[in-house]
Amino acid sequence: MRGVSRSRFLVAAGVVLIMVASLLTAGCTSPTFGPDTPYQPPEIVVQYSRTGGIAAFDDKLVIFDNGQAVYSRRQVAGEFTLPPDELRELRALLIAADFPSLDPSYEAPAPGADYFQYTITYEGIAIATETEGIPDVLVPVLTRLDELLGVHAPLS
């Protein structure tokens, strides 16, 4: 991942793990279960990170299979719930991107000081890319994830 230091990536991964742990322990996604029904925590559908750009973005988003989503953007963190139809649409975009066929990293052909760096993890497969290096099959996925952040987690 040229342009993104290993330590910065590890910090971002730590933030996502803390967000996931907070959601799972908050009880907001835990329905009441009887003694005969074991609790099954929600599974992660997608993890998304966008950093860089001229405005120095630092966005993280995790979406779970029950529609719950947690995010952090600069100094703001929160959660929202995707309606079932929007979750289905997102899953369809992720499936269409065919993650198993993608390389783990796509760099821009030339360096750029204001490029975004993206990391998307779906079904255990992490793809790192940056502005001008994004493969065509990931464009709809990135566009949708950016839209979800803009609608549900605006900066202002």
Phi and psi in radians as a Rosetta constraint file:
Dihedral C 1 N 2 CA 2 C 2 CIRCULARHARMONIC -1.137 0.35
Dihedral N 2 CA 2 C 2 N 3 CIRCULARHARMONIC 2.395 0.35
Dihedral C 2 N 3 CA 3 C 3 CIRCULARHARMONIC 1.604 0.35
Dihedral N 3 CA 3 C 3 N 4 CIRCULARHARMONIC -0.237 0.35
Dihedral C 3 N 4 CA 4 C 4 CIRCULARHARMONIC -2.156 0.35
Dihedral N 4 CA 4 C 4 N 5 CIRCULARHARMONIC 2.043 0.35
Dihedral C 4 N 5 CA 5 C 5 CIRCULARHARMONIC -1.247 0.35
Dihedral N 5 CA 5 C 5 N 6 CIRCULARHARMONIC 2.665 0.35
Dihedral C 5 N 6 CA 6 C 6 CIRCULARHARMONIC -1.053 0.35
Dihedral N 6 CA 6 C 6 N 7 CIRCULARHARMONIC -0.713 0.35
Dihedral C 6 N 7 CA 7 C 7 CIRCULARHARMONIC -1.150 0.35
Dihedral N 7 CA 7 C 7 N 8 CIRCULARHARMONIC -0.657 0.35
Dihedral C 7 N 8 CA 8 C 8 CIRCULARHARMONIC -1.148 0.35
Dihedral N 8 CA 8 C 8 N 9 CIRCULARHARMONIC -0.683 0.35
Dihedral C 8 N 9 CA 9 C 9 CIRCULARHARMONIC -1.111 0.35
Dihedral N 9 CA 9 C 9 N 10 CIRCULARHARMONIC -0.741 0.35
Dihedral C 9 N 10 CA 10 C 10 CIRCULARHARMONIC -1.139 0.35
Dihedral N 10 CA 10 C 10 N 11 CIRCULARHARMONIC -0.650 0.35
Dihedral C 10 N 11 CA 11 C 11 CIRCULARHARMONIC -1.125 0.35
Dihedral N 11 CA 11 C 11 N 12 CIRCULARHARMONIC -0.764 0.35
Dihedral C 11 N 12 CA 12 C 12 CIRCULARHARMONIC -1.086 0.35
Dihedral N 12 CA 12 C 12 N 13 CIRCULARHARMONIC -0.740 0.35
Dihedral C 12 N 13 CA 13 C 13 CIRCULARHARMONIC -1.103 0.35
Dihedral N 13 CA 13 C 13 N 14 CIRCULARHARMONIC -0.671 0.35
Dihedral C 13 N 14 CA 14 C 14 CIRCULARHARMONIC -1.118 0.35
Dihedral N 14 CA 14 C 14 N 15 CIRCULARHARMONIC -0.703 0.35
Dihedral C 14 N 15 CA 15 C 15 CIRCULARHARMONIC -1.083 0.35
Dihedral N 15 CA 15 C 15 N 16 CIRCULARHARMONIC -0.767 0.35
Dihedral C 15 N 16 CA 16 C 16 CIRCULARHARMONIC -1.093 0.35
Dihedral N 16 CA 16 C 16 N 17 CIRCULARHARMONIC -0.745 0.35
Dihedral C 16 N 17 CA 17 C 17 CIRCULARHARMONIC -1.100 0.35
Dihedral N 17 CA 17 C 17 N 18 CIRCULARHARMONIC -0.705 0.35
Dihedral C 17 N 18 CA 18 C 18 CIRCULARHARMONIC -1.121 0.35
Dihedral N 18 CA 18 C 18 N 19 CIRCULARHARMONIC -0.718 0.35
Dihedral C 18 N 19 CA 19 C 19 CIRCULARHARMONIC -1.092 0.35
Dihedral N 19 CA 19 C 19 N 20 CIRCULARHARMONIC -0.770 0.35
Dihedral C 19 N 20 CA 20 C 20 CIRCULARHARMONIC -1.106 0.35
Dihedral N 20 CA 20 C 20 N 21 CIRCULARHARMONIC -0.799 0.35
Dihedral C 20 N 21 CA 21 C 21 CIRCULARHARMONIC -1.080 0.35
Dihedral N 21 CA 21 C 21 N 22 CIRCULARHARMONIC -0.700 0.35
Dihedral C 21 N 22 CA 22 C 22 CIRCULARHARMONIC -1.100 0.35
Dihedral N 22 CA 22 C 22 N 23 CIRCULARHARMONIC -0.748 0.35
Dihedral C 22 N 23 CA 23 C 23 CIRCULARHARMONIC -1.131 0.35
Dihedral N 23 CA 23 C 23 N 24 CIRCULARHARMONIC -0.750 0.35
Dihedral C 23 N 24 CA 24 C 24 CIRCULARHARMONIC -1.202 0.35
Dihedral N 24 CA 24 C 24 N 25 CIRCULARHARMONIC -0.511 0.35
Dihedral C 24 N 25 CA 25 C 25 CIRCULARHARMONIC -1.670 0.35
Dihedral N 25 CA 25 C 25 N 26 CIRCULARHARMONIC -0.133 0.35
Dihedral C 25 N 26 CA 26 C 26 CIRCULARHARMONIC -1.293 0.35
Dihedral N 26 CA 26 C 26 N 27 CIRCULARHARMONIC -0.379 0.35
Dihedral C 26 N 27 CA 27 C 27 CIRCULARHARMONIC 1.466 0.35
Dihedral N 27 CA 27 C 27 N 28 CIRCULARHARMONIC -0.071 0.35
Dihedral C 27 N 28 CA 28 C 28 CIRCULARHARMONIC -1.266 0.35
Dihedral N 28 CA 28 C 28 N 29 CIRCULARHARMONIC -0.335 0.35
Dihedral C 28 N 29 CA 29 C 29 CIRCULARHARMONIC -1.895 0.35
Dihedral N 29 CA 29 C 29 N 30 CIRCULARHARMONIC 0.142 0.35
Dihedral C 29 N 30 CA 30 C 30 CIRCULARHARMONIC -1.755 0.35
Dihedral N 30 CA 30 C 30 N 31 CIRCULARHARMONIC 1.820 0.35
Dihedral C 30 N 31 CA 31 C 31 CIRCULARHARMONIC -1.250 0.35
Dihedral N 31 CA 31 C 31 N 32 CIRCULARHARMONIC 2.835 0.35
Dihedral C 31 N 32 CA 32 C 32 CIRCULARHARMONIC -1.312 0.35
Dihedral N 32 CA 32 C 32 N 33 CIRCULARHARMONIC 2.236 0.35
Dihedral C 32 N 33 CA 33 C 33 CIRCULARHARMONIC -2.068 0.35
Dihedral N 33 CA 33 C 33 N 34 CIRCULARHARMONIC 2.551 0.35
Dihedral C 33 N 34 CA 34 C 34 CIRCULARHARMONIC -1.424 0.35
Dihedral N 34 CA 34 C 34 N 35 CIRCULARHARMONIC 3.098 0.35
Dihedral C 34 N 35 CA 35 C 35 CIRCULARHARMONIC -1.145 0.35
Dihedral N 35 CA 35 C 35 N 36 CIRCULARHARMONIC -0.350 0.35
Dihedral C 35 N 36 CA 36 C 36 CIRCULARHARMONIC -1.640 0.35
Dihedral N 36 CA 36 C 36 N 37 CIRCULARHARMONIC -0.096 0.35
Dihedral C 36 N 37 CA 37 C 37 CIRCULARHARMONIC -2.002 0.35
Dihedral N 37 CA 37 C 37 N 38 CIRCULARHARMONIC 1.905 0.35
Dihedral C 37 N 38 CA 38 C 38 CIRCULARHARMONIC -1.272 0.35
Dihedral N 38 CA 38 C 38 N 39 CIRCULARHARMONIC 2.555 0.35
Dihedral C 38 N 39 CA 39 C 39 CIRCULARHARMONIC -1.354 0.35
Dihedral N 39 CA 39 C 39 N 40 CIRCULARHARMONIC 2.294 0.35
Dihedral C 39 N 40 CA 40 C 40 CIRCULARHARMONIC -2.004 0.35
Dihedral N 40 CA 40 C 40 N 41 CIRCULARHARMONIC 1.963 0.35
Dihedral C 40 N 41 CA 41 C 41 CIRCULARHARMONIC -1.156 0.35
Dihedral N 41 CA 41 C 41 N 42 CIRCULARHARMONIC 2.689 0.35
Dihedral C 41 N 42 CA 42 C 42 CIRCULARHARMONIC -1.132 0.35
Dihedral N 42 CA 42 C 42 N 43 CIRCULARHARMONIC 2.610 0.35
Dihedral C 42 N 43 CA 43 C 43 CIRCULARHARMONIC -1.653 0.35
Dihedral N 43 CA 43 C 43 N 44 CIRCULARHARMONIC 2.615 0.35
Dihedral C 43 N 44 CA 44 C 44 CIRCULARHARMONIC -1.339 0.35
Dihedral N 44 CA 44 C 44 N 45 CIRCULARHARMONIC 2.251 0.35
Dihedral C 44 N 45 CA 45 C 45 CIRCULARHARMONIC -1.503 0.35
Dihedral N 45 CA 45 C 45 N 46 CIRCULARHARMONIC -0.893 0.35
Dihedral C 45 N 46 CA 46 C 46 CIRCULARHARMONIC -2.632 0.35
Dihedral N 46 CA 46 C 46 N 47 CIRCULARHARMONIC 2.521 0.35
Dihedral C 46 N 47 CA 47 C 47 CIRCULARHARMONIC -2.034 0.35
Dihedral N 47 CA 47 C 47 N 48 CIRCULARHARMONIC 2.387 0.35
Dihedral C 47 N 48 CA 48 C 48 CIRCULARHARMONIC -2.402 0.35
Dihedral N 48 CA 48 C 48 N 49 CIRCULARHARMONIC 2.414 0.35
Dihedral C 48 N 49 CA 49 C 49 CIRCULARHARMONIC -2.393 0.35
Dihedral N 49 CA 49 C 49 N 50 CIRCULARHARMONIC 2.336 0.35
Dihedral C 49 N 50 CA 50 C 50 CIRCULARHARMONIC -2.318 0.35
Dihedral N 50 CA 50 C 50 N 51 CIRCULARHARMONIC 2.118 0.35
Dihedral C 50 N 51 CA 51 C 51 CIRCULARHARMONIC -2.261 0.35
Dihedral N 51 CA 51 C 51 N 52 CIRCULARHARMONIC 2.816 0.35
Dihedral C 51 N 52 CA 52 C 52 CIRCULARHARMONIC 1.644 0.35
Dihedral N 52 CA 52 C 52 N 53 CIRCULARHARMONIC -2.614 0.35
Dihedral C 52 N 53 CA 53 C 53 CIRCULARHARMONIC 1.403 0.35
Dihedral N 53 CA 53 C 53 N 54 CIRCULARHARMONIC 2.967 0.35
Dihedral C 53 N 54 CA 54 C 54 CIRCULARHARMONIC -1.139 0.35
Dihedral N 54 CA 54 C 54 N 55 CIRCULARHARMONIC -0.457 0.35
Dihedral C 54 N 55 CA 55 C 55 CIRCULARHARMONIC -1.659 0.35
Dihedral N 55 CA 55 C 55 N 56 CIRCULARHARMONIC 0.171 0.35
Dihedral C 55 N 56 CA 56 C 56 CIRCULARHARMONIC 0.946 0.35
Dihedral N 56 CA 56 C 56 N 57 CIRCULARHARMONIC 0.963 0.35
Dihedral C 56 N 57 CA 57 C 57 CIRCULARHARMONIC -1.127 0.35
Dihedral N 57 CA 57 C 57 N 58 CIRCULARHARMONIC 2.634 0.35
Dihedral C 57 N 58 CA 58 C 58 CIRCULARHARMONIC -2.592 0.35
Dihedral N 58 CA 58 C 58 N 59 CIRCULARHARMONIC 1.351 0.35
Dihedral C 58 N 59 CA 59 C 59 CIRCULARHARMONIC -1.858 0.35
Dihedral N 59 CA 59 C 59 N 60 CIRCULARHARMONIC 2.414 0.35
Dihedral C 59 N 60 CA 60 C 60 CIRCULARHARMONIC -2.298 0.35
Dihedral N 60 CA 60 C 60 N 61 CIRCULARHARMONIC 2.478 0.35
Dihedral C 60 N 61 CA 61 C 61 CIRCULARHARMONIC -2.558 0.35
Dihedral N 61 CA 61 C 61 N 62 CIRCULARHARMONIC 2.307 0.35
Dihedral C 61 N 62 CA 62 C 62 CIRCULARHARMONIC -2.213 0.35
Dihedral N 62 CA 62 C 62 N 63 CIRCULARHARMONIC 2.235 0.35
Dihedral C 62 N 63 CA 63 C 63 CIRCULARHARMONIC -2.058 0.35
Dihedral N 63 CA 63 C 63 N 64 CIRCULARHARMONIC 2.288 0.35
Dihedral C 63 N 64 CA 64 C 64 CIRCULARHARMONIC -1.772 0.35
Dihedral N 64 CA 64 C 64 N 65 CIRCULARHARMONIC 2.864 0.35
Dihedral C 64 N 65 CA 65 C 65 CIRCULARHARMONIC -1.200 0.35
Dihedral N 65 CA 65 C 65 N 66 CIRCULARHARMONIC -0.192 0.35
Dihedral C 65 N 66 CA 66 C 66 CIRCULARHARMONIC -1.662 0.35
Dihedral N 66 CA 66 C 66 N 67 CIRCULARHARMONIC 0.112 0.35
Dihedral C 66 N 67 CA 67 C 67 CIRCULARHARMONIC 1.599 0.35
Dihedral N 67 CA 67 C 67 N 68 CIRCULARHARMONIC -0.226 0.35
Dihedral C 67 N 68 CA 68 C 68 CIRCULARHARMONIC -1.142 0.35
Dihedral N 68 CA 68 C 68 N 69 CIRCULARHARMONIC 2.503 0.35
Dihedral C 68 N 69 CA 69 C 69 CIRCULARHARMONIC -2.424 0.35
Dihedral N 69 CA 69 C 69 N 70 CIRCULARHARMONIC 2.472 0.35
Dihedral C 69 N 70 CA 70 C 70 CIRCULARHARMONIC -2.149 0.35
Dihedral N 70 CA 70 C 70 N 71 CIRCULARHARMONIC 2.570 0.35
Dihedral C 70 N 71 CA 71 C 71 CIRCULARHARMONIC -2.526 0.35
Dihedral N 71 CA 71 C 71 N 72 CIRCULARHARMONIC 2.811 0.35
Dihedral C 71 N 72 CA 72 C 72 CIRCULARHARMONIC -2.443 0.35
Dihedral N 72 CA 72 C 72 N 73 CIRCULARHARMONIC 2.434 0.35
Dihedral C 72 N 73 CA 73 C 73 CIRCULARHARMONIC -2.478 0.35
Dihedral N 73 CA 73 C 73 N 74 CIRCULARHARMONIC 1.916 0.35
Dihedral C 73 N 74 CA 74 C 74 CIRCULARHARMONIC 0.907 0.35
Dihedral N 74 CA 74 C 74 N 75 CIRCULARHARMONIC -1.918 0.35
Dihedral C 74 N 75 CA 75 C 75 CIRCULARHARMONIC -1.744 0.35
Dihedral N 75 CA 75 C 75 N 76 CIRCULARHARMONIC 0.165 0.35
Dihedral C 75 N 76 CA 76 C 76 CIRCULARHARMONIC -2.010 0.35
Dihedral N 76 CA 76 C 76 N 77 CIRCULARHARMONIC 2.413 0.35
Dihedral C 76 N 77 CA 77 C 77 CIRCULARHARMONIC -2.400 0.35
Dihedral N 77 CA 77 C 77 N 78 CIRCULARHARMONIC 2.673 0.35
Dihedral C 77 N 78 CA 78 C 78 CIRCULARHARMONIC -3.054 0.35
Dihedral N 78 CA 78 C 78 N 79 CIRCULARHARMONIC -2.896 0.35
Dihedral C 78 N 79 CA 79 C 79 CIRCULARHARMONIC -2.583 0.35
Dihedral N 79 CA 79 C 79 N 80 CIRCULARHARMONIC 2.808 0.35
Dihedral C 79 N 80 CA 80 C 80 CIRCULARHARMONIC -2.704 0.35
Dihedral N 80 CA 80 C 80 N 81 CIRCULARHARMONIC 2.975 0.35
Dihedral C 80 N 81 CA 81 C 81 CIRCULARHARMONIC -2.125 0.35
Dihedral N 81 CA 81 C 81 N 82 CIRCULARHARMONIC 2.238 0.35
Dihedral C 81 N 82 CA 82 C 82 CIRCULARHARMONIC -1.427 0.35
Dihedral N 82 CA 82 C 82 N 83 CIRCULARHARMONIC 2.339 0.35
Dihedral C 82 N 83 CA 83 C 83 CIRCULARHARMONIC -1.109 0.35
Dihedral N 83 CA 83 C 83 N 84 CIRCULARHARMONIC 2.688 0.35
Dihedral C 83 N 84 CA 84 C 84 CIRCULARHARMONIC -0.937 0.35
Dihedral N 84 CA 84 C 84 N 85 CIRCULARHARMONIC -0.665 0.35
Dihedral C 84 N 85 CA 85 C 85 CIRCULARHARMONIC -1.174 0.35
Dihedral N 85 CA 85 C 85 N 86 CIRCULARHARMONIC -0.656 0.35
Dihedral C 85 N 86 CA 86 C 86 CIRCULARHARMONIC -1.231 0.35
Dihedral N 86 CA 86 C 86 N 87 CIRCULARHARMONIC -0.618 0.35
Dihedral C 86 N 87 CA 87 C 87 CIRCULARHARMONIC -1.153 0.35
Dihedral N 87 CA 87 C 87 N 88 CIRCULARHARMONIC -0.727 0.35
Dihedral C 87 N 88 CA 88 C 88 CIRCULARHARMONIC -1.074 0.35
Dihedral N 88 CA 88 C 88 N 89 CIRCULARHARMONIC -0.735 0.35
Dihedral C 88 N 89 CA 89 C 89 CIRCULARHARMONIC -1.086 0.35
Dihedral N 89 CA 89 C 89 N 90 CIRCULARHARMONIC -0.776 0.35
Dihedral C 89 N 90 CA 90 C 90 CIRCULARHARMONIC -1.087 0.35
Dihedral N 90 CA 90 C 90 N 91 CIRCULARHARMONIC -0.787 0.35
Dihedral C 90 N 91 CA 91 C 91 CIRCULARHARMONIC -1.036 0.35
Dihedral N 91 CA 91 C 91 N 92 CIRCULARHARMONIC -0.708 0.35
Dihedral C 91 N 92 CA 92 C 92 CIRCULARHARMONIC -1.088 0.35
Dihedral N 92 CA 92 C 92 N 93 CIRCULARHARMONIC -0.713 0.35
Dihedral C 92 N 93 CA 93 C 93 CIRCULARHARMONIC -1.121 0.35
Dihedral N 93 CA 93 C 93 N 94 CIRCULARHARMONIC -0.720 0.35
Dihedral C 93 N 94 CA 94 C 94 CIRCULARHARMONIC -1.144 0.35
Dihedral N 94 CA 94 C 94 N 95 CIRCULARHARMONIC -0.733 0.35
Dihedral C 94 N 95 CA 95 C 95 CIRCULARHARMONIC -1.122 0.35
Dihedral N 95 CA 95 C 95 N 96 CIRCULARHARMONIC -0.761 0.35
Dihedral C 95 N 96 CA 96 C 96 CIRCULARHARMONIC -1.109 0.35
Dihedral N 96 CA 96 C 96 N 97 CIRCULARHARMONIC -0.481 0.35
Dihedral C 96 N 97 CA 97 C 97 CIRCULARHARMONIC -1.233 0.35
Dihedral N 97 CA 97 C 97 N 98 CIRCULARHARMONIC -0.304 0.35
Dihedral C 97 N 98 CA 98 C 98 CIRCULARHARMONIC 0.933 0.35
Dihedral N 98 CA 98 C 98 N 99 CIRCULARHARMONIC 1.066 0.35
Dihedral C 98 N 99 CA 99 C 99 CIRCULARHARMONIC -0.872 0.35
Dihedral N 99 CA 99 C 99 N 100 CIRCULARHARMONIC -0.707 0.35
Dihedral C 99 N 100 CA 100 C 100 CIRCULARHARMONIC -1.046 0.35
Dihedral N 100 CA 100 C 100 N 101 CIRCULARHARMONIC -0.423 0.35
Dihedral C 100 N 101 CA 101 C 101 CIRCULARHARMONIC -1.529 0.35
Dihedral N 101 CA 101 C 101 N 102 CIRCULARHARMONIC -0.138 0.35
Dihedral C 101 N 102 CA 102 C 102 CIRCULARHARMONIC -1.523 0.35
Dihedral N 102 CA 102 C 102 N 103 CIRCULARHARMONIC 2.682 0.35
Dihedral C 102 N 103 CA 103 C 103 CIRCULARHARMONIC -1.310 0.35
Dihedral N 103 CA 103 C 103 N 104 CIRCULARHARMONIC 2.753 0.35
Dihedral C 103 N 104 CA 104 C 104 CIRCULARHARMONIC -1.219 0.35
Dihedral N 104 CA 104 C 104 N 105 CIRCULARHARMONIC -0.339 0.35
Dihedral C 104 N 105 CA 105 C 105 CIRCULARHARMONIC -2.574 0.35
Dihedral N 105 CA 105 C 105 N 106 CIRCULARHARMONIC 2.427 0.35
Dihedral C 105 N 106 CA 106 C 106 CIRCULARHARMONIC -2.314 0.35
Dihedral N 106 CA 106 C 106 N 107 CIRCULARHARMONIC 1.883 0.35
Dihedral C 106 N 107 CA 107 C 107 CIRCULARHARMONIC -1.648 0.35
Dihedral N 107 CA 107 C 107 N 108 CIRCULARHARMONIC 2.728 0.35
Dihedral C 107 N 108 CA 108 C 108 CIRCULARHARMONIC -1.188 0.35
Dihedral N 108 CA 108 C 108 N 109 CIRCULARHARMONIC 2.580 0.35
Dihedral C 108 N 109 CA 109 C 109 CIRCULARHARMONIC -1.140 0.35
Dihedral N 109 CA 109 C 109 N 110 CIRCULARHARMONIC -0.433 0.35
Dihedral C 109 N 110 CA 110 C 110 CIRCULARHARMONIC -2.409 0.35
Dihedral N 110 CA 110 C 110 N 111 CIRCULARHARMONIC 2.576 0.35
Dihedral C 110 N 111 CA 111 C 111 CIRCULARHARMONIC -1.143 0.35
Dihedral N 111 CA 111 C 111 N 112 CIRCULARHARMONIC 2.638 0.35
Dihedral C 111 N 112 CA 112 C 112 CIRCULARHARMONIC -2.522 0.35
Dihedral N 112 CA 112 C 112 N 113 CIRCULARHARMONIC 2.267 0.35
Dihedral C 112 N 113 CA 113 C 113 CIRCULARHARMONIC -1.208 0.35
Dihedral N 113 CA 113 C 113 N 114 CIRCULARHARMONIC -0.452 0.35
Dihedral C 113 N 114 CA 114 C 114 CIRCULARHARMONIC -1.948 0.35
Dihedral N 114 CA 114 C 114 N 115 CIRCULARHARMONIC 0.384 0.35
Dihedral C 114 N 115 CA 115 C 115 CIRCULARHARMONIC -1.250 0.35
Dihedral N 115 CA 115 C 115 N 116 CIRCULARHARMONIC 2.661 0.35
Dihedral C 115 N 116 CA 116 C 116 CIRCULARHARMONIC -1.539 0.35
Dihedral N 116 CA 116 C 116 N 117 CIRCULARHARMONIC 2.533 0.35
Dihedral C 116 N 117 CA 117 C 117 CIRCULARHARMONIC -1.930 0.35
Dihedral N 117 CA 117 C 117 N 118 CIRCULARHARMONIC 2.304 0.35
Dihedral C 117 N 118 CA 118 C 118 CIRCULARHARMONIC -2.115 0.35
Dihedral N 118 CA 118 C 118 N 119 CIRCULARHARMONIC 2.519 0.35
Dihedral C 118 N 119 CA 119 C 119 CIRCULARHARMONIC -2.349 0.35
Dihedral N 119 CA 119 C 119 N 120 CIRCULARHARMONIC 2.208 0.35
Dihedral C 119 N 120 CA 120 C 120 CIRCULARHARMONIC -2.190 0.35
Dihedral N 120 CA 120 C 120 N 121 CIRCULARHARMONIC 2.261 0.35
Dihedral C 120 N 121 CA 121 C 121 CIRCULARHARMONIC -2.086 0.35
Dihedral N 121 CA 121 C 121 N 122 CIRCULARHARMONIC 2.169 0.35
Dihedral C 121 N 122 CA 122 C 122 CIRCULARHARMONIC -2.417 0.35
Dihedral N 122 CA 122 C 122 N 123 CIRCULARHARMONIC 2.235 0.35
Dihedral C 122 N 123 CA 123 C 123 CIRCULARHARMONIC 0.886 0.35
Dihedral N 123 CA 123 C 123 N 124 CIRCULARHARMONIC 0.737 0.35
Dihedral C 123 N 124 CA 124 C 124 CIRCULARHARMONIC 1.367 0.35
Dihedral N 124 CA 124 C 124 N 125 CIRCULARHARMONIC 0.058 0.35
Dihedral C 124 N 125 CA 125 C 125 CIRCULARHARMONIC -1.885 0.35
Dihedral N 125 CA 125 C 125 N 126 CIRCULARHARMONIC 2.069 0.35
Dihedral C 125 N 126 CA 126 C 126 CIRCULARHARMONIC -1.749 0.35
Dihedral N 126 CA 126 C 126 N 127 CIRCULARHARMONIC 2.282 0.35
Dihedral C 126 N 127 CA 127 C 127 CIRCULARHARMONIC -2.105 0.35
Dihedral N 127 CA 127 C 127 N 128 CIRCULARHARMONIC 2.230 0.35
Dihedral C 127 N 128 CA 128 C 128 CIRCULARHARMONIC -1.933 0.35
Dihedral N 128 CA 128 C 128 N 129 CIRCULARHARMONIC 2.366 0.35
Dihedral C 128 N 129 CA 129 C 129 CIRCULARHARMONIC -2.645 0.35
Dihedral N 129 CA 129 C 129 N 130 CIRCULARHARMONIC 3.046 0.35
Dihedral C 129 N 130 CA 130 C 130 CIRCULARHARMONIC -2.562 0.35
Dihedral N 130 CA 130 C 130 N 131 CIRCULARHARMONIC 2.865 0.35
Dihedral C 130 N 131 CA 131 C 131 CIRCULARHARMONIC -0.826 0.35
Dihedral N 131 CA 131 C 131 N 132 CIRCULARHARMONIC 2.464 0.35
Dihedral C 131 N 132 CA 132 C 132 CIRCULARHARMONIC 1.279 0.35
Dihedral N 132 CA 132 C 132 N 133 CIRCULARHARMONIC -0.082 0.35
Dihedral C 132 N 133 CA 133 C 133 CIRCULARHARMONIC -2.068 0.35
Dihedral N 133 CA 133 C 133 N 134 CIRCULARHARMONIC 0.026 0.35
Dihedral C 133 N 134 CA 134 C 134 CIRCULARHARMONIC -1.186 0.35
Dihedral N 134 CA 134 C 134 N 135 CIRCULARHARMONIC 2.177 0.35
Dihedral C 134 N 135 CA 135 C 135 CIRCULARHARMONIC -1.186 0.35
Dihedral N 135 CA 135 C 135 N 136 CIRCULARHARMONIC 2.566 0.35
Dihedral C 135 N 136 CA 136 C 136 CIRCULARHARMONIC -0.935 0.35
Dihedral N 136 CA 136 C 136 N 137 CIRCULARHARMONIC -0.645 0.35
Dihedral C 136 N 137 CA 137 C 137 CIRCULARHARMONIC -1.198 0.35
Dihedral N 137 CA 137 C 137 N 138 CIRCULARHARMONIC -0.342 0.35
Dihedral C 137 N 138 CA 138 C 138 CIRCULARHARMONIC -1.594 0.35
Dihedral N 138 CA 138 C 138 N 139 CIRCULARHARMONIC -0.226 0.35
Dihedral C 138 N 139 CA 139 C 139 CIRCULARHARMONIC -1.000 0.35
Dihedral N 139 CA 139 C 139 N 140 CIRCULARHARMONIC -0.840 0.35
Dihedral C 139 N 140 CA 140 C 140 CIRCULARHARMONIC -1.097 0.35
Dihedral N 140 CA 140 C 140 N 141 CIRCULARHARMONIC -0.616 0.35
Dihedral C 140 N 141 CA 141 C 141 CIRCULARHARMONIC -1.159 0.35
Dihedral N 141 CA 141 C 141 N 142 CIRCULARHARMONIC -0.872 0.35
Dihedral C 141 N 142 CA 142 C 142 CIRCULARHARMONIC -1.075 0.35
Dihedral N 142 CA 142 C 142 N 143 CIRCULARHARMONIC -0.732 0.35
Dihedral C 142 N 143 CA 143 C 143 CIRCULARHARMONIC -1.053 0.35
Dihedral N 143 CA 143 C 143 N 144 CIRCULARHARMONIC -0.796 0.35
Dihedral C 143 N 144 CA 144 C 144 CIRCULARHARMONIC -1.151 0.35
Dihedral N 144 CA 144 C 144 N 145 CIRCULARHARMONIC -0.764 0.35
Dihedral C 144 N 145 CA 145 C 145 CIRCULARHARMONIC -1.109 0.35
Dihedral N 145 CA 145 C 145 N 146 CIRCULARHARMONIC -0.707 0.35
Dihedral C 145 N 146 CA 146 C 146 CIRCULARHARMONIC -1.107 0.35
Dihedral N 146 CA 146 C 146 N 147 CIRCULARHARMONIC -0.699 0.35
Dihedral C 146 N 147 CA 147 C 147 CIRCULARHARMONIC -1.089 0.35
Dihedral N 147 CA 147 C 147 N 148 CIRCULARHARMONIC -0.763 0.35
Dihedral C 147 N 148 CA 148 C 148 CIRCULARHARMONIC -1.057 0.35
Dihedral N 148 CA 148 C 148 N 149 CIRCULARHARMONIC -0.730 0.35
Dihedral C 148 N 149 CA 149 C 149 CIRCULARHARMONIC -1.116 0.35
Dihedral N 149 CA 149 C 149 N 150 CIRCULARHARMONIC -0.759 0.35
Dihedral C 149 N 150 CA 150 C 150 CIRCULARHARMONIC -1.106 0.35
Dihedral N 150 CA 150 C 150 N 151 CIRCULARHARMONIC -0.669 0.35
Dihedral C 150 N 151 CA 151 C 151 CIRCULARHARMONIC -1.397 0.35
Dihedral N 151 CA 151 C 151 N 152 CIRCULARHARMONIC -0.816 0.35
Dihedral C 151 N 152 CA 152 C 152 CIRCULARHARMONIC -1.669 0.35
Dihedral N 152 CA 152 C 152 N 153 CIRCULARHARMONIC -0.268 0.35
Dihedral C 152 N 153 CA 153 C 153 CIRCULARHARMONIC -2.469 0.35
Dihedral N 153 CA 153 C 153 N 154 CIRCULARHARMONIC 0.984 0.35
Dihedral C 153 N 154 CA 154 C 154 CIRCULARHARMONIC -1.123 0.35
Dihedral N 154 CA 154 C 154 N 155 CIRCULARHARMONIC 2.632 0.35
Dihedral C 154 N 155 CA 155 C 155 CIRCULARHARMONIC -1.284 0.35
Dihedral N 155 CA 155 C 155 N 156 CIRCULARHARMONIC -0.441 0.35
